Amino acid sequence: MAGTSSASDTTGETQWWKWWIRFVVIPILVVTITAFVSFRAGSQRQIAIKGTTSNFDSGGWGTLYFDDESLKGIAQWVQTTSLKPGASPEDHFKLARAYHQLGDFGNAASEYLKAQGVPESKYLHARTLLSLRKPSEAQTVLESVLKSDLDVKVTYYLGVCLMQEHKYEPARQCFQSIVSQRPEALGAWHNIGMCNLHLKDYESAIYALNIVNERNPVFARAAFQKGVALYHLGKKRDALGPISDGVHLDPRLAKELESSDHKEMQDDSDIGAAIRDLISSQYAP
């Protein structure tokens, strides 16, 4: 009987601990974690609204990174913000960054103009002009600050402006000056490859695009363009692999392959059938 009583006590004690963990400890943990996550999200919204460097990459290529919750916070802040005459350039810059991230490039450009003197204001103004499809105006802005502390970023976007204006040789020179300082800059290497393609310097295009593919094997467009360069060098069978790799990594490239720019490949007696099959495979249900 004593043994039975001991076993019963142990079972009761085990059941009590299970109850305690299930109905006390776990709910407390859930509430604590939920509160922490909410606090972090609120903090990030405030960081985004203030425009500090804490949650966007101002030290790389100037790309802005915000999460969805922060974007909502920025939108609400912009809707309730009205700068008074005589507001400081810093205030205009903060508002410009908000408009920029929300994709309102017209208002962003206007506010960046009022923020002259704030570091990066001209450079970011040029980026909004690029988004507004005004490469000539962006080029003028970038050239005016090319000797500033932002040489690499400014040179990069000056090259982008020149590419949009189909000025591929000076654009290539911009990107080459970047990789001479930052050989790890894959965006610049990729643009060198694109410029070389347009300049029909196919061997140089393949060299640049190989660098991109070796360091980032899933860079779809670089693989695709390498295949295009190989095709124009007469290495048609070699071209199929990279073109196929690019399309499978990014099916949107099938639409580009289908365009009139690549009609020569579609009609080619050697690989045309394979190219057409590759295109149609991306539209299969």
Order of alpha helices (4+ residues) and beta strands (2+ residues): alpha-alpha-alpha-alpha-alpha-alpha-alpha-alpha-alpha-alpha-alpha-alpha-alpha-alpha-alpha-alpha
